[in-house]
Amino acid sequence: MLFDTHAHLNDEKFDEDREATIARAQENGISYICNIGYNRETIETSLELTRKYDFIYTAIGWHPQDARTMTDEDLEWIERLAMEEEKVVAIGEIGLDYYWDTSPKDVQQEVFRKQIRLAKKLALPIIIHDREAHQDIIDILREEKAQEVGGIMHCFSGSPEMARQCIDMNFYISLGGPVTFKNARKPKEVAEMVPLDRLLIETDCPYLTPEPYRGKRNESGYVRYVAEKIAEIKNISFEELAQITTENAKKIFQIKE
């Protein structure tokens, strides 16, 4: 039983074989998926997936790359959906992206803060997108008292020291395909130090495909390779790693079944 805590199965790269891809995930032992909606279009299509598949849940939010386009009406819409749609389990992915220069940093930061405040109002966890913005992410999470709701550091790319700071603020560390890359030292160090009760796994499909399929389109079923690598690093069985990370995800997303 595996939980892919971060997927984009509504991405256009799955338009030709979405149903088959989801069926393969189930065949590979994926019992739960959290699919991400990060703007008007993808929020709507992610909700459609949750209505079609009982094991797919969603997080909804506004991606930092699109921060300059978010209006107060968009924020109110996200709030309304989060209250009305029972399978919305988090606000995300939200955060900062200083790699792609598509929204000014100050605008990203303000949109990030607004969504943290919304999550606190709704008592929902947050899913953090952090690209080349480590210190600003930490500072804003602290200033906004994000530990009150906690959440997930999605596809964590920071140091073991940063991981410890995030854990201390009530966040889970989620690892994806990069932990399987042969020369990826830092993700393996993070996997080794993160306590099992704060660890999650994900694909971020169709991106960040793990070995042995690196370079091809990622899909939810490949979260198995992430789990296998982390189990190897932690010197525990695959079954134990799968069970623990699934229970962790159900806990943070407040999924009872």
JOHUBEL-V489410 format. One record per residue. N is the residue number from 1. RES is the residue in three letters. PSI is psi in radians with two decimals (* if undefined). NEAR is the number of other ideal C-beta (glycine too) atoms within 10 Angstrom. Layout:
[[N:RES:PSI:NEAR] [N:RES:PSI:NEAR]]
This chain:
[[1:MET:2.05:12] [2:LEU:2.66:25] [3:PHE:1.95:26] [4:ASP:1.83:31] [5:THR:-0.01:32] [6:HIS:1.86:29] [7:ALA:2.75:29] [8:HIS:1.08:23] [9:LEU:-0.20:24] [10:ASN:0.05:22] [11:ASP:2.60:18] [12:GLU:-0.39:10] [13:LYS:-0.24:17] [14:PHE:0.12:20] [15:ASP:-0.55:8] [16:GLU:-0.42:8] [17:ASP:0.65:13] [18:ARG:-0.85:17] [19:GLU:-0.71:10] [20:ALA:-0.67:11] [21:THR:-0.76:19] [22:ILE:-0.66:24] [23:ALA:-0.71:12] [24:ARG:-0.65:15] [25:ALA:-0.80:27] [26:GLN:-0.69:14] [27:GLU:-0.47:9] [28:ASN:0.21:16] [29:GLY:0.29:14] [30:ILE:1.97:25] [31:SER:-0.40:14] [32:TYR:2.55:21] [33:ILE:2.37:27] [34:CYS:1.95:27] [35:ASN:2.56:28] [36:ILE:2.30:27] [37:GLY:2.20:28] [38:TYR:0.14:22] [39:ASN:-3.09:16] [40:ARG:-0.88:15] [41:GLU:-0.86:10] [42:THR:-0.46:19] [43:ILE:-0.77:24] [44:GLU:-0.76:13] [45:THR:-0.51:17] [46:SER:-0.72:26] [47:LEU:-0.63:20] [48:GLU:-0.70:15] [49:LEU:-0.69:20] [50:THR:-0.51:21] [51:ARG:-0.46:11] [52:LYS:-0.57:11] [53:TYR:2.15:17] [54:ASP:-0.35:10] [55:PHE:0.05:15] [56:ILE:2.24:23] [57:TYR:3.07:24] [58:THR:2.64:28] [59:ALA:2.49:29] [60:ILE:2.44:30] [61:GLY:-2.95:30] [62:TRP:2.08:27] [63:HIS:2.48:24] [64:PRO:-0.51:30] [65:GLN:-0.47:19] [66:ASP:0.24:18] [67:ALA:-0.67:25] [68:ARG:-0.26:12] [69:THR:-0.18:15] [70:MET:2.29:23] [71:THR:2.96:9] [72:ASP:-0.58:8] [73:GLU:-0.67:8] [74:ASP:-0.76:16] [75:LEU:-0.72:17] [76:GLU:-0.64:11] [77:TRP:-0.78:14] [78:ILE:-0.76:25] [79:GLU:-0.79:17] [80:ARG:-0.77:10] [81:LEU:-0.72:16] [82:ALA:-0.54:21] [83:MET:-0.55:12] [84:GLU:-0.55:9] [85:GLU:1.98:17] [86:GLU:-0.33:8] [87:LYS:0.19:18] [88:VAL:1.99:23] [89:VAL:-0.06:25] [90:ALA:2.85:28] [91:ILE:2.08:26] [92:GLY:2.94:28] [93:GLU:2.40:28] [94:ILE:2.83:30] [95:GLY:-2.45:28] [96:LEU:2.45:24] [97:ASP:1.79:21] [98:TYR:0.06:15] [99:TYR:-0.90:10] [100:TRP:2.10:11] [101:ASP:1.12:9] [102:THR:-0.33:14] [103:SER:2.39:20] [104:PRO:2.58:11] [105:LYS:-0.72:15] [106:ASP:-0.60:9] [107:VAL:-0.77:14] [108:GLN:-0.79:27] [109:GLN:-0.71:20] [110:GLU:-0.73:13] [111:VAL:-0.68:25] [112:PHE:-0.87:27] [113:ARG:-0.75:15] [114:LYS:-0.67:18] [115:GLN:-0.55:26] [116:ILE:-0.77:24] [117:ARG:-0.66:14] [118:LEU:-0.78:19] [119:ALA:-0.70:27] [120:LYS:-0.70:16] [121:LYS:-0.67:13] [122:LEU:-0.14:16] [123:ALA:0.80:9] [124:LEU:2.54:23] [125:PRO:2.88:24] [126:ILE:2.61:28] [127:ILE:2.12:31] [128:ILE:2.22:28] [129:HIS:2.11:24] [130:ASP:1.89:24] [131:ARG:1.95:16] [132:GLU:0.68:11] [133:ALA:0.54:22] [134:HIS:-0.93:17] [135:GLN:-0.69:9] [136:ASP:-0.64:17] [137:ILE:-0.89:24] [138:ILE:-0.81:16] [139:ASP:-0.79:12] [140:ILE:-0.72:19] [141:LEU:-0.72:25] [142:ARG:-0.83:12] [143:GLU:-0.60:10] [144:GLU:0.06:19] [145:LYS:0.82:12] [146:ALA:-0.28:25] [147:GLN:-0.31:14] [148:GLU:-0.53:12] [149:VAL:-0.44:21] [150:GLY:-2.89:17] [151:GLY:-2.60:28] [152:ILE:2.29:28] [153:MET:1.70:29] [154:HIS:2.32:27] [155:CYS:1.02:25] [156:PHE:2.27:27] [157:SER:0.12:17] [158:GLY:-2.97:20] [159:SER:2.91:14] [160:PRO:-0.62:14] [161:GLU:-0.74:9] [162:MET:-0.68:19] [163:ALA:-0.73:24] [164:ARG:-0.73:17] [165:GLN:-0.72:16] [166:CYS:-0.75:27] [167:ILE:-0.71:19] [168:ASP:-0.35:9] [169:MET:0.34:17] [170:ASN:0.55:16] [171:PHE:2.61:25] [172:TYR:2.64:25] [173:ILE:2.08:24] [174:SER:2.27:27] [175:LEU:2.53:28] [176:GLY:-2.62:29] [177:GLY:-0.70:26] [178:PRO:-0.44:21] [179:VAL:-0.33:25] [180:THR:-0.19:24] [181:PHE:2.42:15] [182:LYS:-0.69:6] [183:ASN:0.25:5] [184:ALA:1.63:15] [185:ARG:-0.81:8] [186:LYS:-0.82:15] [187:PRO:-0.61:23] [188:LYS:-0.66:19] [189:GLU:-0.69:15] [190:VAL:-0.78:27] [191:ALA:-0.65:23] [192:GLU:-0.67:12] [193:MET:-0.40:14] [194:VAL:2.23:24] [195:PRO:2.55:10] [196:LEU:-0.57:13] [197:ASP:0.06:12] [198:ARG:0.34:18] [199:LEU:2.40:22] [200:LEU:2.84:26] [201:ILE:2.71:27] [202:GLU:2.96:28] [203:THR:-0.64:30] [204:ASP:0.48:23] [205:CYS:2.49:28] [206:PRO:0.26:19] [207:TYR:2.96:15] [208:LEU:0.84:20] [209:THR:2.30:22] [210:PRO:2.85:22] [211:GLU:2.50:17] [212:PRO:0.24:10] [213:TYR:0.23:14] [214:ARG:2.35:16] [215:GLY:-0.24:7] [216:LYS:3.04:10] [217:ARG:2.34:15] [218:ASN:2.73:23] [219:GLU:2.83:26] [220:SER:-0.60:29] [221:GLY:-0.40:21] [222:TYR:-0.06:28] [223:VAL:-0.35:31] [224:ARG:-0.67:20] [225:TYR:-0.56:22] [226:VAL:-0.80:29] [227:ALA:-0.74:25] [228:GLU:-0.75:15] [229:LYS:-0.77:24] [230:ILE:-0.67:26] [231:ALA:-0.71:19] [232:GLU:-0.78:14] [233:ILE:-0.71:17] [234:LYS:-0.05:16] [235:ASN:0.80:7] [236:ILE:3.00:13] [237:SER:2.69:10] [238:PHE:-0.73:16] [239:GLU:-0.72:11] [240:GLU:-0.76:12] [241:LEU:-0.73:23] [242:ALA:-0.80:22] [243:GLN:-0.80:13] [244:ILE:-0.82:18] [245:THR:-0.57:28] [246:THR:-0.78:21] [247:GLU:-0.66:12] [248:ASN:-0.79:21] [249:ALA:-0.74:25] [250:LYS:-0.60:16] [251:LYS:-0.89:12] [252:ILE:-0.58:23] [253:PHE:-0.03:22] [254:GLN:0.81:11] [255:ILE:2.11:16] [256:LYS:-0.55:5] [257:GLU:*:6]]
